Amino acid sequence: MSFQRLAVASVTIAAIVGLGGCNSESKDSGSTGAAPAATTAAAATPVEEFVAASKKLANETMKMKMSMPGGIEANGSADLAAKKLDMTMSMAMGTESLDIAVRLVGETMYMKMDATGDKWMSLDVSKLPAGNSLNPENMANAEAFAAAAVEVKRDGDNFSGTLDMTKSPTADPDSLKALGSKATSVPFTAKRDSEGRLVEMVIDMSGMGAGAGKMTTTYYDFGTKVDVAAPAAADVTPMPEEMLKGFTSQGSTAGA
């Protein structure tokens, strides 16, 4: 079993979930986010409107579903402000599939795979590197995508543009090195609803090489009740060292 692949999949989930958040403290000051309330909507640029739509998710409870390259499908619910996440994920593993359950309760992430029976693996995400997508400071931080969004256009409630992943504070240096110049121009499209909330995000990575494709995330059922409980202590075991390395390596040199 590839623990590294599993770690990458979970970090990807955290990064996309984090697109909807924005730290409620002072990070908004001076950012490229939404214009001040006194500024009219007509004066906002497309990138400001796109970031504003993603930030609206920070104060929402919602359901979401995702489809990612490599045969990864996920769905679940989240309350970003309360640091609650409950998701199930299916990964293609050759001719078979691996089913994974992921829960976030505060700063502890729990994972259970069908291959491990009834045991959950735990990870204290607060101890991850500052640039890690699963670090609580980044999971509720829209600035990662705000910084990366370039050449954004808007047509009604539809957005299109490119992401320069080298500008994202949570970008993984090793991945960026492998992608080279392709990392500076990743196409995306997005949609917002009548309330100004982001409801769909599609990142097209098909130009990055064999096996790559579109990563689609849909947000819906806003206001849904999100109840996530930590597993019983007797059902929890520490995360295996090999898998832990896969998580902790991401973001370890970001911002250095």
C-alpha positions in Angstrom: 0.0 0.0 0.0 1.3 3.5 -0.9 1.1 5.6 2.3 2.6 8.5 0.3 -0.3 8.4 -2.2 -2.8 8.3 0.7 -1.1 11.3 2.3 -1.1 13.3 -0.9 -4.8 12.6 -1.4 -5.7 13.8 2.1 -3.6 16.9 1.8 -5.3 17.6 -1.5 -8.7 17.4 0.3 -7.5 19.8 2.9 -6.2 22.3 0.3 -9.5 22.4 -1.5 -11.5 22.6 1.7 -9.3 25.4 2.7 -10.2 27.4 -0.4 -13.4 28.3 1.2 -11.9 29.7 4.4 -10.3 32.8 5.6 -8.8 33.4 9.0 -11.1 35.6 11.0 -8.2 37.5 12.5 -6.0 40.1 10.8 -4.9 38.3 7.7 -7.5 40.1 5.6 -5.7 43.4 6.1 -3.7 44.3 2.9 -4.6 41.1 1.2 -5.9 40.7 -2.4 -9.3 39.6 -1.1 -12.7 41.2 -1.2 -13.0 45.0 -1.3 -14.1 46.9 1.8 -17.9 47.1 2.4 -17.9 50.7 1.3 -16.7 49.8 -2.2 -19.4 49.0 -4.7 -19.5 45.6 -6.4 -19.0 47.2 -9.8 -15.6 48.6 -8.6 -14.3 45.2 -7.5 -12.0 43.4 -9.9 -12.7 39.8 -11.1 -10.0 38.4 -8.8 -11.4 40.3 -5.8 -14.9 39.0 -6.6 -13.5 35.4 -6.9 -11.7 35.6 -3.6 -14.8 37.2 -1.9 -16.9 34.2 -3.2 -14.4 31.7 -1.7 -14.2 33.6 1.6 -18.0 33.5 2.1 -17.6 29.7 2.7 -15.7 30.4 5.9 -18.9 31.1 7.8 -21.0 28.4 6.2 -21.7 24.8 7.0 -21.9 22.8 3.8 -21.7 19.5 2.0 -19.1 19.0 -0.7 -18.1 16.4 -3.3 -14.8 16.1 -5.2 -13.4 14.3 -8.1 -9.6 14.1 -8.5 -7.1 12.7 -11.0 -6.0 9.1 -10.2 -9.4 7.8 -9.6 -10.0 9.7 -6.3 -13.6 10.5 -5.4 -14.7 12.1 -2.1 -17.8 13.5 -0.5 -18.7 14.8 3.0 -19.6 17.8 5.1 -17.7 20.6 6.7 -17.9 23.4 9.2 -14.7 25.4 8.6 -15.2 27.9 11.4 -15.5 25.1 13.9 -12.7 23.0 12.4 -15.1 20.1 11.7 -14.8 17.8 8.7 -16.4 14.4 7.9 -15.5 12.9 4.6 -15.3 9.5 2.8 -12.9 8.9 0.0 -12.4 6.2 -2.5 -9.1 5.7 -4.3 -8.4 3.5 -7.3 -5.6 1.0 -6.4 -5.0 -0.9 -9.6 -8.0 -3.2 -10.3 -9.3 -2.6 -6.7 -10.3 0.5 -4.7 -9.4 1.7 -1.2 -12.1 3.3 0.9 -11.0 5.9 3.4 -12.9 7.8 6.1 -11.5 11.1 7.3 -12.6 13.2 10.3 -11.3 16.5 11.6 -12.2 17.4 15.1 -10.5 20.6 16.2 -6.8 20.1 15.5 -6.9 16.3 15.4 -7.4 14.4 12.1 -8.6 10.8 12.2 -8.3 8.4 9.3 -9.6 4.9 8.8 -9.1 2.6 5.8 -11.0 -0.5 5.0 -7.6 -2.3 5.1 -7.1 -1.4 8.8 -10.4 -2.8 10.1 -12.0 -0.8 12.9 -8.9 1.2 13.9 -8.6 4.9 13.3 -5.2 6.6 12.8 -4.8 10.0 14.5 -2.7 13.0 13.6 -2.2 16.3 15.5 -2.4 18.7 12.6 -1.3 21.6 14.7 2.3 20.2 14.8 2.6 20.1 11.0 5.0 22.5 9.2 3.8 26.0 8.8 3.4 25.6 5.0 1.4 22.3 5.3 -2.1 22.4 3.8 -3.4 20.5 6.9 -2.0 23.0 9.4 -5.0 24.7 11.0 -3.6 28.1 10.0 -3.9 27.1 6.3 -7.0 25.0 6.3 -9.1 28.2 6.9 -7.1 30.5 4.7 -8.2 31.6 1.3 -5.0 33.6 0.8 -3.3 30.5 -0.6 -5.5 30.6 -3.7 -5.9 34.4 -3.7 -2.2 34.7 -4.0 -2.1 32.2 -6.9 -5.0 33.5 -8.9 -3.9 35.4 -12.0 -5.7 36.6 -15.2 -9.1 36.1 -13.7 -12.1 36.9 -15.8 -15.8 37.0 -14.9 -18.9 36.3 -17.0 -21.9 36.8 -14.8 -21.4 34.4 -11.9 -18.8 32.3 -13.8 -15.1 32.8 -13.4 -12.1 31.6 -15.4 -8.4 32.2 -15.1 -5.1 30.6 -14.2 -3.3 29.7 -11.0 0.4 30.4 -10.5 1.1 27.7 -7.9 4.5 29.1 -7.2 2.9 32.0 -5.5 0.8 29.9 -3.1 2.2 29.9 0.4 1.3 26.3 0.8 2.8 25.1 -2.4 5.1 22.1 -2.1 8.7 23.0 -3.3 9.4 19.4 -4.6 6.2 19.3 -6.6 6.8 22.7 -8.0 10.4 21.7 -9.1 9.0 18.6 -10.8 6.3 20.6 -12.7 8.7 23.4 -13.7 7.1 26.2 -15.8 3.8 24.3 -16.0 3.1 25.2 -12.3 2.9 28.9 -13.2 -0.2 28.6 -15.5 -2.8 26.1 -14.3 -6.3 26.8 -15.8 -9.3 27.0 -13.5 -13.0 27.8 -13.7 -15.3 28.6 -10.8 -19.0 29.4 -10.2 -20.8 31.4 -7.5 -24.5 31.3 -6.5 -27.0 34.1 -6.1 -25.7 34.7 -2.5 -22.2 35.3 -3.8 -20.8 32.0 -2.4 -18.4 29.7 -4.3 -20.3 26.6 -5.4 -17.9 25.0 -7.9 -14.1 25.0 -8.5 -12.5 23.1 -11.4 -8.7 23.0 -11.6 -7.5 21.6 -14.9 -4.1 19.8 -14.4 -4.3 17.8 -17.6 -1.4 19.7 -19.1 0.9 18.7 -16.3 1.7 15.2 -17.6 0.4 11.6 -17.9 -2.3 10.7 -15.4 -3.2 14.3 -14.6 -6.7 15.7 -15.2 -9.4 17.9 -13.8 -9.9 18.3 -10.0 -13.6 19.3 -9.5 -15.0 20.4 -6.1 -18.7 21.3 -5.6 -20.1 23.0 -2.5 -23.8 22.7 -1.7 -26.5 22.3 1.0 -25.4 25.4 2.8 -26.6 25.5 6.4 -26.5 21.7 6.8 -25.9 20.4 10.3 -22.4 19.1 10.8 -21.9 16.8 13.7 -18.4 15.2 13.9 -17.3 13.1 16.9 -13.9 11.8 17.7 -13.7 8.0 17.7 -13.5 6.2 21.1 -9.9 6.2 22.4 -9.8 2.4 22.3 -10.4 2.6 18.5 -7.6 5.0 17.8 -3.9 4.1 17.1 -1.0 6.4 16.2 -0.4 7.0 12.5 2.3 4.7 11.1 5.7 6.3 10.7 5.9 5.8 6.9 2.5 7.5 6.4 3.4 10.3 8.9 6.5 11.2 6.9 4.3 11.7 3.8 2.2 14.2 5.7 5.0 16.1 7.5 7.2 16.5 4.4 4.6 18.6 2.6 5.1 22.3 3.4 8.3 21.7 5.4 10.3 24.2 3.3 7.5 26.5 2.2 8.3 30.1 2.9 11.9 29.3 3.8 
